[in-house]
Amino acid sequence: MTHGSLAFVFPGQGSQKTGMLAAAYTLSDDVRATFEEASQALGYDVWALIAGDDQDALNLTETTQPVLLASSVAVWRLWHAQGGEAPAMLAGHSLGEFSALTCAGSLEFADALQLVRERGRFMQSAVPVGEGAMAAVLGMDDADIKRICDEAAAAHDSVVAPVNFNAPGQVVIAGHAGAVKAASEALKAAGARRVMPLPVSAPFHTTLMQPAGEKLADILADLPITSPKIPVIHNVHARSEPDPDRIRELLTTQIASPVMWTDCVRALVDAGMTRFGECGPGSVLCGLNRRIDKTIDSFPLDTPEGIQSLIDKNNSHPGE
């Protein structure tokens, strides 16, 4: 049974931190079993990595991606174990799209873990360390950001472009390090409220990631994918897709294309979703929801108490 106005959104890289989901892990057999399953699939102790104090190890892209996916699946299973109804629609930010497809039954859990580990490796190796950069731009119109990035790219004969449209007034740019620096300076001069370099070592979601996309496509070609049991809104075009071959194409394209997150959230709202659960660690997407549409009621689900809060809200407003 699904709850007709409930959507789940799944976080991407940047939501990981040591000690995440500790309360859920302590209290839930389902959460512990999920991390054990992930450890068997990946060949290392996933929970030991989370429970330790080495944030740098957790931040390695090829580690971050499967660990975050496992964390989202753990929260998903805990939600159902506590009696939560299935959401009506799903979406995930970048890596989170793979988590959403796993929870929708389109990807097998073990397959998805190994897929995103390879995705992380491919993304990291697509551009040598130090040659790429990303920066968050706050307080500027999307069209102005694109225009200034285009000018900086042309002036430096290199790549810089907006890659994450996270919320109105919150956009991430990425590309060659020199071009990102030049665009950042031009954006500040043009009136951006803040431009902040991000602590990442590769220019994700730019055309520089196309080699990673080609390698990912080779793996996806042989990977079993089925039609999702719950519609998943995709980052590339903010629509759902039932066809497995089209899903393969979108996951390949996504790696070198902008994340249209604002459009994804608005698509969920347009489809009648009013209540959003953030299915994974942290509350980054809850914060973006508030910036995109103030009518959205958002709930972080990374603790048993957070899950119960949303279940209670659903029970007090059945069918909404």
C-alpha positions as CSV (number, residue, x, y, z in Angstrom):
1,M,0.0,0.0,0.0
2,T,1.3,3.5,-0.9
3,H,0.6,6.8,0.7
4,G,-0.7,9.0,-2.1
5,S,0.8,12.3,-1.2
6,L,4.1,11.0,0.2
7,A,7.4,11.3,-1.7
8,F,10.9,10.1,-0.6
9,V,14.0,11.9,-1.7
10,F,17.5,10.3,-1.4
11,P,20.6,12.3,-0.7
12,G,23.9,12.2,-2.7
13,Q,27.5,12.9,-1.9
14,G,28.1,15.4,0.8
15,S,25.6,13.9,3.3
16,Q,28.1,11.3,4.6
17,K,29.7,11.7,8.0
18,T,31.2,9.4,10.5
19,G,28.8,8.2,13.2
20,M,25.7,8.7,10.9
21,L,22.7,6.4,11.6
22,A,24.1,5.4,15.0
23,A,20.8,5.4,16.8
24,A,19.1,3.4,14.0
25,Y,21.9,0.9,14.0
26,T,21.8,0.4,17.7
27,L,18.0,-0.1,17.8
28,S,17.2,-2.0,14.6
29,D,18.0,-5.5,13.5
30,D,17.0,-4.5,10.0
31,V,19.5,-1.7,9.8
32,R,22.3,-3.9,11.1
33,A,21.4,-6.7,8.6
34,T,21.5,-4.1,5.8
35,F,25.0,-3.0,6.6
36,E,26.1,-6.7,7.0
37,E,24.6,-7.4,3.5
38,A,26.5,-4.4,2.1
39,S,29.7,-5.5,3.7
40,Q,29.4,-8.9,2.1
41,A,28.8,-7.4,-1.3
42,L,31.7,-4.9,-1.1
43,G,34.3,-7.0,0.7
44,Y,34.9,-4.6,3.7
45,D,33.1,-3.7,6.9
46,V,30.9,-0.8,6.0
47,W,29.6,-0.1,9.4
48,A,33.2,-0.1,10.9
49,L,34.0,2.6,8.4
50,I,30.9,4.7,9.4
51,A,31.4,4.1,13.1
52,G,35.1,5.1,13.0
53,D,36.6,8.5,13.0
54,D,38.3,8.7,9.6
55,Q,36.2,11.2,7.7
56,D,38.8,11.3,4.9
57,A,38.4,7.6,4.2
58,L,34.6,8.0,4.2
59,N,34.9,10.9,1.7
60,L,36.8,8.9,-1.0
61,T,34.3,8.9,-3.9
62,E,34.5,5.2,-4.5
63,T,33.7,4.6,-0.9
64,T,31.2,7.4,-0.3
65,Q,28.9,6.2,-3.0
66,P,28.2,2.6,-1.9
67,V,28.2,3.6,1.8
68,L,25.5,6.3,1.2
69,L,23.5,3.9,-0.9
70,A,23.6,1.3,1.8
71,S,22.6,3.9,4.4
72,S,19.6,5.0,2.3
73,V,18.5,1.3,1.9
74,A,18.9,0.8,5.7
75,V,16.6,3.8,6.3
76,W,14.1,2.5,3.8
77,R,14.0,-0.9,5.5
78,L,13.7,0.7,8.9
79,W,10.8,2.9,7.6
80,H,8.9,-0.2,6.6
81,A,9.8,-2.2,9.7
82,Q,8.3,0.6,11.8
83,G,5.1,0.3,9.8
84,G,5.5,3.2,7.3
85,E,3.5,3.0,4.1
86,A,5.4,3.0,0.8
87,P,5.7,6.5,-0.7
88,A,3.9,7.2,-4.0
89,M,7.0,8.7,-5.8
90,L,10.8,8.8,-5.4
91,A,13.7,11.0,-6.5
92,G,17.4,11.0,-5.6
93,H,20.1,13.7,-6.0
94,S,22.9,12.4,-8.3
95,L,24.1,9.2,-6.5
96,G,20.7,9.2,-4.7
97,E,19.0,8.4,-7.9
98,F,20.7,4.9,-7.7
99,S,19.4,4.6,-4.1
100,A,15.9,5.5,-5.3
101,L,16.0,2.9,-8.1
102,T,17.2,0.3,-5.6
103,C,14.4,1.0,-3.2
104,A,11.9,1.0,-6.1
105,G,12.9,-2.5,-6.9
106,S,14.6,-1.6,-10.2
107,L,18.1,-2.5,-9.1
108,E,19.1,-5.4,-6.8
109,F,20.9,-4.1,-3.7
110,A,24.2,-6.0,-4.2
111,D,24.3,-5.0,-7.9
112,A,23.6,-1.4,-7.0
113,L,26.4,-1.3,-4.4
114,Q,29.0,-2.6,-6.9
115,L,27.7,-0.4,-9.6
116,V,28.1,2.8,-7.6
117,R,31.5,1.8,-6.3
118,E,32.6,1.5,-10.0
119,R,30.8,4.8,-10.8
120,G,32.8,6.5,-8.0
121,R,36.1,5.1,-9.4
122,F,35.2,6.1,-13.0
123,M,34.3,9.6,-11.9
124,Q,37.4,10.0,-9.9
125,S,39.7,8.8,-12.6
126,A,38.0,10.8,-15.5
127,V,40.0,13.9,-14.6
128,P,43.4,14.0,-12.9
129,V,43.3,15.2,-9.3
130,G,43.9,18.9,-9.2
131,E,42.7,19.6,-12.7
132,G,39.0,19.9,-11.8
133,A,37.0,21.9,-9.3
134,M,33.5,22.7,-8.1
135,A,32.0,25.7,-6.3
136,A,28.6,26.6,-4.8
137,V,27.1,29.9,-5.9
138,L,24.5,31.5,-3.7
139,G,22.1,34.4,-4.4
140,M,22.3,34.7,-8.2
141,D,19.8,33.9,-11.0
142,D,20.4,30.7,-12.9
143,A,20.6,32.4,-16.3
144,D,23.2,34.9,-15.1
145,I,25.3,32.0,-13.7
146,K,25.1,30.2,-17.0
147,R,26.1,33.3,-19.0
148,I,29.1,34.1,-16.8
149,C,30.3,30.4,-16.9
150,D,29.9,30.4,-20.7
151,E,32.0,33.6,-20.9
152,A,34.7,32.2,-18.6
153,A,34.8,28.9,-20.5
154,A,35.3,30.7,-23.8
155,A,37.9,33.0,-22.4
156,H,40.0,30.1,-21.0
157,D,39.2,27.6,-23.8
158,S,38.1,25.1,-21.1
159,V,35.1,23.8,-19.3
160,V,33.0,25.5,-16.6
161,A,29.3,25.2,-16.3
162,P,26.4,25.1,-13.8
163,V,26.0,21.4,-12.9
164,N,23.6,21.2,-9.8
165,F,20.5,23.3,-9.9
166,N,19.8,22.6,-6.2
167,A,17.3,25.4,-5.4
168,P,16.5,28.9,-6.5
169,G,19.6,30.9,-5.6
170,Q,21.7,27.8,-4.9
171,V,23.6,26.4,-7.9
172,V,26.9,24.5,-8.1
173,I,29.4,25.1,-10.9
174,A,32.2,22.8,-12.0
175,G,34.9,22.3,-14.6
176,H,38.6,22.9,-15.1
177,A,40.1,24.4,-12.0
178,G,41.3,27.6,-13.7
179,A,38.0,28.2,-15.4
180,V,36.1,27.6,-12.2
181,K,38.3,30.1,-10.4
182,A,37.8,32.7,-13.1
183,A,34.1,32.2,-13.2
184,S,33.9,32.4,-9.4
185,E,35.6,35.7,-9.4
186,A,33.3,37.0,-12.2
187,L,30.3,35.8,-10.3
188,K,31.3,37.6,-7.1
189,A,31.9,40.7,-9.1
190,A,28.5,40.4,-10.7
191,G,26.8,40.3,-7.4
192,A,26.6,36.7,-6.1
193,R,26.1,36.7,-2.4
194,R,28.7,33.9,-1.9
195,V,30.9,31.7,-4.0
196,M,32.4,28.8,-2.0
197,P,34.9,26.2,-3.4
198,L,33.7,22.7,-2.6
199,P,36.0,20.0,-1.1
200,V,35.8,17.6,-4.0
201,S,38.5,16.4,-6.3
202,A,36.6,16.0,-9.6
203,P,34.3,18.2,-11.7
204,F,31.1,16.0,-11.4
205,H,28.3,16.3,-13.9
206,T,30.3,18.2,-16.5
207,T,31.1,17.0,-20.0
208,L,34.5,16.1,-18.6
209,M,32.8,13.1,-17.0
210,Q,31.9,11.5,-20.4
211,P,34.7,8.9,-20.2
212,A,33.2,7.8,-16.9
213,G,29.8,7.6,-18.5
214,E,31.1,5.4,-21.3
215,K,32.6,3.0,-18.7
216,L,29.4,3.0,-16.7
217,A,27.4,2.2,-19.8
218,D,29.4,-0.9,-20.3
219,I,28.5,-2.2,-16.9
220,L,24.9,-1.1,-17.1
221,A,24.5,-3.0,-20.4
222,D,24.9,-6.3,-18.6
223,L,23.2,-5.4,-15.3
224,P,19.6,-6.6,-14.6
225,I,17.3,-3.7,-14.4
226,T,13.5,-3.9,-14.1
227,S,10.7,-1.4,-14.3
228,P,10.5,0.5,-10.9
229,K,7.6,-0.5,-8.7
230,I,7.4,3.1,-7.6
231,P,7.9,6.0,-10.1
232,V,11.4,7.6,-9.8
233,I,11.9,11.1,-11.1
234,H,15.2,11.3,-13.0
235,N,17.8,14.1,-12.6
236,V,18.4,14.6,-16.3
237,H,14.8,15.6,-17.3
238,A,12.7,15.6,-14.1
239,R,10.4,12.8,-15.4
240,S,9.8,9.2,-14.4
241,E,10.8,6.4,-16.8
242,P,9.4,2.8,-16.7
243,D,11.5,1.3,-19.5
244,P,14.7,-0.4,-18.2
245,D,16.7,0.4,-21.4
246,R,15.8,4.0,-21.1
247,I,16.8,3.9,-17.4
248,R,20.2,2.6,-18.4
249,E,20.5,5.6,-20.8
250,L,19.5,8.1,-18.2
251,L,22.0,6.7,-15.6
252,T,24.7,7.0,-18.2
253,T,23.8,10.5,-19.3
254,Q,23.4,11.7,-15.7
255,I,27.1,11.4,-14.9
256,A,28.0,14.1,-17.4
257,S,24.8,16.2,-17.3
258,P,23.5,18.8,-14.8
259,V,21.4,17.6,-11.9
260,M,18.0,19.4,-12.4
261,W,17.1,19.0,-8.7
262,T,14.8,22.0,-8.5
263,D,12.8,20.7,-11.5
264,C,12.7,17.2,-9.9
265,V,11.2,18.5,-6.6
266,R,8.7,20.7,-8.5
267,A,7.7,17.7,-10.6
268,L,6.9,15.8,-7.4
269,V,4.9,18.7,-6.1
270,D,3.0,19.0,-9.4
271,A,2.2,15.3,-9.1
272,G,0.4,16.0,-5.8
273,M,3.2,15.2,-3.3
274,T,2.9,17.3,-0.2
275,R,5.0,15.4,2.4
276,F,8.7,14.5,1.8
277,G,10.8,12.1,3.7
278,E,14.6,12.4,3.3
279,C,15.6,8.7,3.1
280,G,19.2,8.6,4.2
281,P,21.6,10.4,6.5
282,G,21.3,14.1,7.2
283,S,18.8,16.8,6.1
284,V,20.4,18.5,3.2
285,L,17.4,17.8,0.9
286,C,14.9,19.0,3.5
287,G,16.7,22.3,3.5
288,L,16.6,22.5,-0.3
289,N,12.9,21.7,-0.2
290,R,12.2,24.8,1.9
291,R,14.0,26.9,-0.7
292,I,12.2,25.3,-3.7
293,D,8.6,25.2,-2.3
294,K,7.6,26.4,1.2
295,T,4.4,24.3,1.1
296,I,6.4,21.1,1.3
297,D,6.4,19.4,4.7
298,S,9.8,17.7,5.0
299,F,11.0,15.1,7.4
300,P,14.6,13.8,7.9
301,L,14.3,10.0,8.5
302,D,17.8,9.2,9.7
303,T,16.6,8.4,13.3
304,P,13.8,6.1,14.5
305,E,12.2,9.2,16.1
306,G,12.3,11.0,12.7
307,I,10.6,8.1,11.0
308,Q,7.9,7.9,13.7
309,S,7.2,11.6,13.4
310,L,6.4,11.2,9.7
311,I,4.4,8.0,10.3
312,D,2.3,9.9,12.9
313,K,1.8,12.8,10.5
314,N,0.6,10.4,7.8
315,N,-1.7,8.6,10.1
316,S,-3.2,11.9,11.2
317,H,-3.8,13.0,7.6
318,P,-4.6,9.7,5.8
319,G,-4.8,9.9,2.0
320,E,-3.5,13.4,1.8
